[in-house]
Amino acid sequence: MDFAFDARTEELRTRLLAFMDEYVYPAETVSHEQRGQLASPWDTPQIVEDLKAEARRQGLWNLFLPDAEHGAGLTNLQYAPLAEITGRSPHLAPTALNCAAPDTGNMEVLAQFATDRQKKQWLEPLLAGEIRSAFAMTEPEVASSDATNIRTRIERDGEEYVVTGRKWYISGAMNPDCKIFIVMGKTDPDGEDPRRQQSMILVPRDTPGVEIRRAMQVYGYEDHSHGGHAEVVFTGARVPAANLIGEEGGGFAIAQARLGPGRIHHCMRLIGMAERAIELMCRRAVERTAFGKPIAQQGVVQNWIADSRVAVEQLRLLVLKTAWLMDTVGNRGAHTEIQAIKIATPRAVVDIIDKAVQLHGAGGVSQDFPLAELWAGARTLKLADGPDEVHQRSLAGRELKKYV
């Protein structure tokens, strides 16, 4: 078993690490300063556009897409360590490389399922970083972790579909550059197969009947850098029938295809977040003195650092194994491992960041360090892409089948 990265991955890692040191980390403070001077906090600071231009110039662009026609042509195993690096600055680096959710998942859907016309109109500007997008699935009235509960209606009316429903926590929708929604709703609510009732359709932001009602907070944050999380209401929004993605009844299957790569992207970025937290924890420990000796000499702090390092190394191996399985036997063959990393990674990373917050004292919950935002983001991922408990239930069911 060879644990080394291949030559292309190592070369991209070297370039990306240099890009982070030279451009991304210095831009973190600048980004916050520029955002405070914007007419709207949802607008994009100029430093972000500068980062995007530099990343594209350096060839660090669309690294997530395995399709060489549209992206870098990297496998999941090759992309995983690059996603980890971007997780060290999750509010800037993924966007700079055009590798930020929800655009990544939406581009994967369009690349795999869209018609040529849909690709021309929406995929190409997304690949170029000219626009942003959102994925409208979660609803406030139902348990959206069970996609068969979705109530939004997508009704055929001649050569159009009419979309009616209420969505919330629609990531990126507050950004004015978000020009297109991929909306999941029911085209056949009374269908015999509950997993064939849903469809996905493209709804432009400027469609009459689309209302961005409000920004949703996440642990008190509005998450301006990611374009926020919006409540969006569709009231008889009409779009051409040609905007349907794939076929009627194919929405559930498309959602599953979208979520597999997305979960591993989240998990690798989470590991990068944990690495950033460990680095901040160690720096703080050697710089501060309490009760007559450096904090780094306190036994409990040494235990925190050691346990955090062990957890990260374990998680990384599991995530890389999952990426390898996705490349070799497909998402279905890696189902157990995909669910395992979704359960294990946010749980462990939240704990690591929490230790770093504790070590920083008041600074840990302040805006002067990235830890509070990192914690909020990591904690949210225990819910996103399916709550942990849903994955535990499914994974346990497969394990139990071996003994029945």
N, C-alpha and C positions, 0 to 999 in steps of 0.2 A: 504494500500500500504506500503510495507516494503522496506525501502531504504538501509538497512544494507546489506553488503556483506555476503555471506555464509561462513561457517567455513573454507572450503578449500581455498577460495579466500583470506580470511584474513591471513591464515597461509602462503600462497605463497607470499602475499604482504609483510609480516613481513620479510620473508627470502630474498626477492628481494631488499627491502629497505636496509637491512644490507649489501647485496652484493654490492649495489651501493656505499654505504659509505666506505666500506672496500677495495674494489677492483677497481670499475669503475672510480669514480671521481679522485682518485690519479693517475690512468693510463692515464688520458687525456693529461697531459703535457708530460709524458713519451712517449706516442704514437707519438706525434709530433716530439719529439727529435729523436726517433728511425727512423722515416720515413725519416728524413733528412740525415741519415747515410746509407740508403739503396742504392744499385746499381741503382734501379729504384723506383720512388715514388709510382708506382703501386703495388710493392711487399707488402706483409703483415708484419707489424712489429711483433717482437717476443712477445711483450706484449699482442697483440690481441690473439695470439695462447694460451698464458698463461691464459687469461681471459676465453677463450672457454673451456679449460681443467677444470678450477675451476668451471665454471657454470655447466658443465656436471657432475662433481663430486658431486655438491650440488643438482642435480636434477632439475636445472633451465634451461631446454633444450627442444627445440621444443614445447614451451608452446602454440603456436598459433594453432596447429592442433587439431581439435575436435575429430579426429579419434584416438581412444585409441590404435589402432594397430600400428600407426606410430608416434603419438605425446602424449601430456599429457592428452588428452581426455577432455579438458576444453570446456565449452560452450563459445559463443561469450561474454555473460555477465560476465563470470568468467575471461576471458582473457582481457577484455577491461581495467580494472584498472591496470593490469600488463603492458600492452602496454603503458599506460600513464606514468608509472614510467620509462620505458626505453626511452621515449621521452625526458627525462631530460638530457640525454647524447646521442643524436640520432646517433652520428658518432661512438659510441663504444658499447653501451649496446645492441641494437638489434643484432648486429653481434656476440657479446659474447654469447648470448642466442640462437644462430642459428634461430633468429626470424627477420632477416633483409629482406627487399624487395631488389630485385625482387624474391629472392629465396623462400620466403614464398608463394607467388602466384604460382610460378612454382611447388613447392612441392604439393600444393593443387590440381593443374591441374593433375599432375602425379598420385597422390593418388586416384583421382576420375575417371580419364579417361584413364590412361595408361594401356597397356597390362602387363602381368606378366614379360615378358622379358624386357620391357622398365623400369619397376619399379626396377628390379634387377640391370640393368646397370646404371640407372641415379638417381632414387629416393633414393635408399639405401645410396649411397655415399653423396648425398645432406643432408639426414637426419643425417648422421654421421658428417657433417661439414667438409668432406674431400675435397670437390670441391665446386665451386660456379657456378651460372647459369645466363642467361640473357633472357629477353623476347623481341623479335624483332618484333615490330609492327609499330611504328611511322616512317613516311617517309617524306623527305623534299619537295618533289614535289607536295604533295597533302595535303588537310586539313584532317589530320588523326583523328580528333575528330569524323569524320564520317567514320567508319570502312569500309563502302562500297566503299570508294574511293581508298583503298589500291591497288597498282599497282604490287607489287612483284608477280611473277608467280611461281607456284609450278606445274610442268608439269610431267605427268606420261610417262615414257619411259621404257616399259618392266617391270622388277622387281625393277626399281628405280624411284625416283622422282628427277627432275632437278629444282633447286631453283635459280632464277635470280631476283635481285632487289637491291635497295639501301635503307638502314635504317639509322636513326640517333637518337641521345639521347637514345641509348640502354644502360640502366643502368647496371653497373657492368662489362661491356665487356672489360674494360682496365685491369682488374685484371687478371694476368696469371693463377690464380686458376679457372677462369671461363672456364669451359670445354664444356658446352653444351648451345645451343641456342634453345629456342622454337620460331619458326618463323611462323608468320601469313602471308599468301599470298593467291592468287586466284588459285584454281584448275579448276574453271568453270566460267571464266570472262563473258561469254555471257549467263549465266543461267537466267531463268525467274525471280527467286526470288533473289533479291540483297543480302539477308541475308543468302543465301545458296551457295554463290559463293566462300566463303573463307574456308580455311582449316588451320590446324596447324600441323607442322612437326618438329621433332627433328633433328638438324644439329650440329654435333660435331664441336668444334672450329677448329680442325686440318684438317677438310675436305678441299681438294683442291678446290679452287674457293672462299674460305671465306677470306676476307681481312678486318682486323681492320685498317681502314684508318687513323683515327685521334681521339683525345680526344676532346669532345665538352665542352666548358666552360659554367658555369652557373653563371651569374653576375660576371664574372672574376675568379671564382673558378673552379678548375679542379676536386674537390671532390675526392681526393685520397682515403680517408677512406672508401668510398662506392664502390670503383672500377671504378669510373669515369662514364662518359656518352659518348659512342663512336659512331662514324659513321662507319657503317659496310656495306660492299658491297659483295653481293653474285653474282658470275659470273659463271653460269652453275655448281653450286655446286651439286654434285650427292650424294644421300643417299639412302639406301635401302627403298623399299616401306613399309617395316615393321616399319619404323620410323614415319609413319603417326600417329597422336594422334586422337583416335576416328575414325570417318568416314569422307569421303570427304564431304565437305559442312557443317561440324559441327563446323568450326572455330569461327563463330560469337557467337554461343551459349556457347562455351567453354570460350570465352573472357568475356561474361557477367557473367558466373559463377565465373570466377576468380576475377572480379572487385568488386563484392559485399563485401566479407570479406576484400579485400585490402583497400577499402575506409574507413571502420571503423577502421582498423589498423592505417592508416594514421591519421585519426582524433583523435584517442586517443593519439598517439605519439605527435601530435600537441598540445594537451592540456598539456602534460608534458613539451613541449618546452615553452609554455606560463607560466607555473608554475616556470620554471627555470628563465625566464625573470623577472617575478614579484619578485622572491627572490633576483636577482641581483639588481633590481631597488630599493628595500627597503634597502638593505645593502648599496648601494651607497648613498641613500638619507640621511641615518643617519650618514654616515662617512664624508660627504663633507659639507663645509660651503661656502655660496656665499652671498655677499651683507649683511654681518654682522649676518647671522643666518643660522642654519643648513638647507640644501636643503629640508629636511623632513618637515620643517615648512612652506615651500612655498605652497600657496593655490593650484596652478596649479598642483604641484607634488602630493599633496594629492588627487586631483581629478583624476589624471592618475591612481594612485594606487587603488582607490575605484572603478573606472569604470572597471579596468582590473579584479579585483576580481569578480565583478558582472558578467562580460562577461564569465569568466571561469566557474563559477558555473552554469550559464545557459547552456553553451555548454555541460558540463559534463552530466547534466540531459538529454539533448536531445540525446547525443551519447549513454548513457546507455539505454535509452528507445529503441533506434534503435537496439542495441545489443539484448535486450530482445525480440523484435519483430522478429528479424532474427532467434532466437532460437525457438520461439513459432509458428510463421506463415510462416517462410521461407523468403528468399531474395525477392521474388516477392511480398509477403504481406507487406514487409517493404520498398517497392520501394520509396514511398514518403519520408520517414524518411531518407533513405540512401542518397537520393539526397539533402535533407535539410541540413544534417550535412556536406556534401561535399561543399555546397555553404557557409554555415555560419562559419564553423570552420577555414579554411585558412584565410578568410577575417578578422575575429576578432583577430586571433593570429598574423597575420602580423601587425595589428594595435598595439597590446600589445608590441610586440618586438620592433616596431618602437619607442614607447614611452621610452622603456628601453634604446635604442640606444641614443635617444635624451638626456636622463638624464645623460648618461655616457660621453657625449661630444665626443671629439676626440677618447677617449678609446672605445666608442661604435662601431666605424667603423674599429677598429684595430684588429690585430690578438691576442692581449693580453686578450681579452674577447671573449666568444663564440657567442656574439650577432649578429655579422655581418653574420656569417655562418648560424646561426639559422634563421635570416631574409631571407637570400637567399633561404634556404630550404623551409621555409613556403610560401614564395611568389611563388616559383615554383609549389607548390601543388595547386595553383589556376588554373594551367594548366593541371597537371598530372591527370590521370584517368578521363579525360574528362574536358574541360574548364568549369568554373562556368556557363557560358552563355548557354551551351548545357543542363546542368541540370535544369537551370531556365526555359528554353523553354519547356522541357519535363514535369516538375512539374506543370507549369502553364497550360499546355494542359490538364492534368488530373483534375485540379481544375475547369477549364472552362467546362469540360464535364458534371459536376454536374448540370449545368444551361442551357444546350442546349437541 
